[in-house]
């Protein structure tokens, strides 16, 4: 009993190539995975009953931020008034108090604006100084280029 592996004429013992792909094992594996996920997903989801209060229609608008401007010369202006880096903390506290924004410094909003030719180090030095004093809600205003 011998098999002819190569050669011409189709003899009795010729092995033919099987070009069909058998996808049955692949489908079986996919069906088993589908069943596993169908069983596992409902157990993974949990629900927590919450008694939420109804929504209120009246929202308190936030207080406007205080504006700190840095000029090309390095001069600082807080809400239009000149200030210096040494007295910035006291001036910021007074400015927030004048706007009716007493409370923790981390809840007070400050916007910093710098002219185009202000060095990056000067801008970041002012922001770092304000941040170390306790104000964490600091925004940077840029020019509208449109």
C-alpha positions as CSV (number, residue, x, y, z in Angstrom):
1,X,0.0,0.0,0.0
2,X,1.8,3.0,-1.3
3,X,0.7,6.4,-2.1
4,X,1.8,8.4,-5.0
5,X,2.7,11.9,-3.9
6,X,3.7,13.5,-7.1
7,X,3.6,12.9,-10.8
8,X,1.3,12.8,-13.7
9,X,-1.5,10.3,-14.3
10,X,-4.2,9.9,-11.8
11,X,-3.6,6.5,-10.4
12,X,-5.7,4.7,-7.8
13,X,-3.5,5.8,-4.9
14,X,-3.2,9.5,-5.7
15,X,-3.6,12.0,-2.8
16,X,-5.7,14.9,-3.7
17,X,-5.3,18.3,-2.1
18,X,-8.0,19.5,0.2
19,X,-8.5,23.2,-0.4
20,X,-11.6,23.6,1.8
21,X,-11.3,25.4,5.2
22,X,-12.9,23.6,8.0
23,X,-14.6,26.3,10.1
24,X,-16.5,24.0,12.4
25,X,-14.0,24.2,15.3
26,X,-13.8,27.9,15.0
27,X,-17.6,28.3,15.2
28,X,-17.8,25.9,18.2
29,X,-15.3,28.1,20.1
30,X,-17.1,31.3,19.2
31,X,-20.4,29.8,20.4
32,X,-18.8,28.7,23.7
33,X,-17.4,32.2,24.2
34,X,-20.7,33.7,23.5
35,X,-22.4,31.6,26.1
36,X,-19.7,32.4,28.7
37,X,-20.1,36.1,28.1
38,X,-23.9,35.9,28.2
39,X,-23.7,34.2,31.6
40,X,-20.9,36.4,33.0
41,X,-22.1,39.9,32.0
42,X,-25.3,40.0,34.0
43,X,-23.3,39.0,37.1
44,X,-20.8,41.8,36.5
45,X,-23.4,44.6,36.4
46,X,-24.5,45.9,39.8
47,X,-27.1,48.4,40.5
48,X,-27.3,50.8,43.4
49,X,-30.6,52.3,44.5
50,X,-30.2,56.1,44.9
51,X,-32.8,58.6,46.2
52,X,-31.7,61.7,44.4
53,X,-33.3,65.1,45.2
54,X,-35.2,66.8,42.4
55,X,-33.3,69.2,40.2
56,X,-33.6,72.9,41.0
57,X,-34.2,75.4,38.2
58,X,-32.4,78.2,40.0
59,X,-28.7,78.1,39.5
60,X,-26.4,80.6,41.1
61,X,-24.2,82.2,38.4
62,X,-20.5,82.1,39.3
63,X,-18.8,85.3,40.3
64,X,-16.7,87.0,37.6
65,X,-13.0,86.3,37.8
66,X,-10.4,88.9,38.7
67,X,-8.1,89.9,35.8
68,X,-4.3,90.1,36.3
69,X,-2.4,91.7,33.3
70,X,1.3,91.5,32.7
71,X,2.8,94.3,30.5
72,X,5.8,94.0,28.2
73,X,7.8,96.0,30.7
74,X,7.0,93.5,33.5
75,X,4.5,95.7,35.2
76,X,1.6,94.0,36.8
77,X,-2.0,95.3,36.8
78,X,-4.7,93.8,38.9
79,X,-8.2,94.7,37.8
80,X,-6.7,97.8,36.2
81,X,-4.6,98.9,39.2
82,X,-0.9,98.6,39.3
83,X,0.6,96.1,41.7
84,X,3.9,94.3,42.2
85,X,5.0,90.7,42.7
86,X,5.7,91.3,46.4
87,X,2.3,92.7,47.2
88,X,0.4,90.5,44.8
89,X,-1.1,88.2,47.5
90,X,-2.5,91.1,49.6
91,X,-3.8,92.9,46.5
92,X,-5.5,89.7,45.2
93,X,-7.1,89.1,48.6
94,X,-8.4,92.7,48.6
95,X,-9.6,92.5,45.0
96,X,-11.5,89.3,45.7
97,X,-13.0,90.9,48.9
98,X,-14.1,93.9,46.9
99,X,-15.9,91.6,44.4
100,X,-17.7,89.9,47.2
101,X,-15.8,86.6,46.8
102,X,-14.7,85.9,50.3
103,X,-14.0,82.3,51.1
104,X,-11.2,79.8,50.4
105,X,-8.7,80.8,47.8
106,X,-9.0,77.5,46.0
107,X,-12.6,78.5,45.0
108,X,-11.7,82.0,43.7
109,X,-11.1,82.3,39.9
110,X,-8.2,84.4,38.5
111,X,-7.5,85.1,34.9
112,X,-4.0,86.1,33.7
113,X,-3.4,88.0,30.6
114,X,0.0,88.9,29.1
115,X,1.0,91.0,26.2
116,X,2.6,89.3,23.2
117,X,6.2,90.1,24.0
118,X,6.2,89.1,27.6
119,X,8.8,86.3,28.2
120,X,7.4,82.9,29.1
121,X,9.5,82.9,32.3
122,X,7.8,86.1,33.5
123,X,4.3,84.7,32.8
124,X,5.0,81.4,34.5
125,X,6.8,83.1,37.4
126,X,3.6,85.1,38.2
127,X,1.4,82.1,37.8
128,X,3.7,80.0,40.0
129,X,3.7,82.8,42.7
130,X,-0.1,83.0,42.7
131,X,-0.4,79.2,42.8
132,X,1.9,78.9,45.8
133,X,-0.2,81.5,47.6
134,X,-3.2,79.2,47.4
135,X,-5.2,80.2,44.2
136,X,-5.6,77.1,42.1
137,X,-8.3,78.2,39.6
138,X,-6.0,80.2,37.3
139,X,-6.9,80.7,33.6
140,X,-4.8,82.2,30.9
141,X,-6.4,84.7,28.4
142,X,-5.0,84.9,24.9
143,X,-5.7,87.4,22.2
144,X,-8.4,86.7,19.7
145,X,-6.6,86.2,16.4
146,X,-9.7,86.4,14.2
